[in-house]
């Protein structure tokens, strides 16, 4: 099957019902997307499909054929993704860091849809991403900082 990942076309040999997460990690060696729960509940496996934040652990590769997939490895190619990554570093968001790829991917989808989000917008968009370390205040601050960076002066 041919997939479009981070702007590149890749061919993978896997059954149609293989979850995208395992194709990314096991077939392509892209380990930035994490396995958390396997049931689309924690958000660690979040990627973008045609710009929408989705859970790759329950998404089959047959359902994403012909669509544009962006992973944490490619999100920094956009100005918005780069701003988020810089804000995450500047505000020292991660503690253990395990969930942070999924957090950034959800935040990037939010900012693409809502360039100047309110606290309620951020809370709603990020509510499906669990951080066991409780870095939620720093996550919200980083999203706000990235949004400000993307706003023309």
Residue pairs with C-beta under 8 A, 6 or more apart in sequence:
1 11
1 12
1 13
1 14
1 16
1 61
1 62
1 65
2 9
2 10
2 11
2 12
2 65
3 9
3 10
3 11
3 12
3 23
3 61
3 64
3 65
3 69
4 10
4 66
4 67
4 68
4 69
5 24
5 28
5 30
5 69
5 70
5 71
5 74
6 69
6 70
6 71
6 73
6 74
6 77
7 68
7 74
7 77
10 28
12 23
12 27
12 28
12 61
13 27
14 22
14 23
14 27
14 61
16 60
16 61
16 62
17 60
17 62
18 60
18 61
19 56
19 57
19 58
19 59
19 60
19 61
20 47
20 56
20 57
20 59
20 60
20 61
20 64
20 69
21 33
21 35
21 45
21 56
21 57
21 59
23 61
24 30
24 33
24 47
24 56
24 71
25 31
25 33
25 35
30 71
30 73
32 71
32 72
32 73
32 101
33 44
33 45
33 46
33 47
33 56
33 71
33 72
33 101
33 102
34 44
34 45
34 98
34 99
34 101
34 102
35 44
35 45
35 57
36 42
36 43
36 44
36 45
36 57
36 98
36 99
36 102
36 130
37 44
37 57
38 57
38 58
39 57
39 58
40 55
40 57
40 58
41 128
41 130
42 99
42 102
42 129
42 130
43 55
43 99
43 102
43 103
43 106
43 128
43 129
43 130
44 98
44 99
44 101
44 102
44 129
44 130
45 55
45 56
45 57
45 102
46 53
46 54
46 55
46 56
46 101
46 102
46 103
46 105
46 106
46 129
47 53
47 54
47 56
47 69
47 70
47 71
47 72
47 105
48 54
48 68
48 69
48 70
48 71
48 75
48 105
48 108
48 109
49 59
49 64
49 67
49 68
49 69
50 67
50 68
51 68
51 70
51 109
51 112
52 109
53 105
53 106
53 108
53 109
53 110
53 125
70 105
71 105
72 101
72 104
72 105
74 81
75 81
75 84
75 85
75 104
75 105
75 108
76 82
76 85
78 108
79 150
80 108
80 111
80 112
80 146
80 150
81 104
81 108
83 145
83 146
83 149
83 150
84 104
84 107
84 108
84 111
84 142
84 143
84 146
85 104
86 146
86 149
87 93
87 141
87 142
87 143
87 145
87 146
87 149
88 94
88 100
88 104
88 142
90 142
90 145
91 138
91 141
91 142
91 145
92 138
93 100
93 103
93 135
93 138
93 139
93 142
94 100
94 133
94 135
95 131
95 133
95 134
95 135
96 132
96 133
98 132
99 129
99 130
99 131
99 132
99 133
102 129
103 126
103 129
103 131
103 139
106 125
106 126
106 128
106 129
107 122
107 125
107 126
107 139
107 142
107 143
107 146
109 125
110 117
110 121
110 122
110 125
110 126
110 143
111 117
111 143
111 146
111 147
111 150
114 121
114 125
115 147
115 150
115 151
116 147
116 151
117 125
117 143
117 144
117 147
119 140
122 140
122 143
122 144
123 140
126 136
126 139
126 140
126 143
131 139
